[in-house]
Amino acid sequence: MMDTPLFQTQFPYDLPKLKLLPLREQPAYRVAQNADACNLAELLAAIVGGRTR
């Protein structure tokens, strides 16, 4: 049998670190402050991205 793993976890490049948006630009903050002023994309971003994205 082969000793090599089926799925390799090495990346050919470094993954960039994501920068946080300013507080007032974060979808979750905007939805919490005034959900009526948010568009559909912002509402979905708050659901999918959670508190930090």
N, C-alpha and C positions, 0 to 999 in steps of 0.2 A: 504494500500500500504506500501511497504517497504521504509524506509528512507535512505537506504544505496545506495551510488552511484554505477552505473554500472561499471565504470572504475575507479579504485583507482589510485591515483598519487603518492602514497608512495613507496619508494624504500627500499628493505630489506638491502641494503648496500649503502655506500657513493660512488658516482660516482667520479672516479679519474679525476684530471685536466690534460688536455693534455699539454705536453711541446712543445714549439716551436723548430723547427729545426734551426740550424745555417743558416744564410742568404744564403750562397753559396750552401747549401743542399736543399733549398726549390725549388720545381719543377717550380713554377712561375718565380723565379729569373733565374734558369737555362735556361728556355725556352726564356726568354727575352734577355739573354746574347748571347746564341748560340743555336738556335732551331735545327740546322742541327746535332748537336752533341748529342741530346737527343734521347732516345729510345722511343718506343710506350708507355710504362708504364709511363714514365715521362711526356709525352705529355698529356696523359689521366689524370694523377694526377693533372696537372696544370688546366685542364678544370674542373674536378669534384671538386677538393679541393679549388679552388680559389687562392687568394693571400696568405693566411696564412697557408695552409697545403700542 
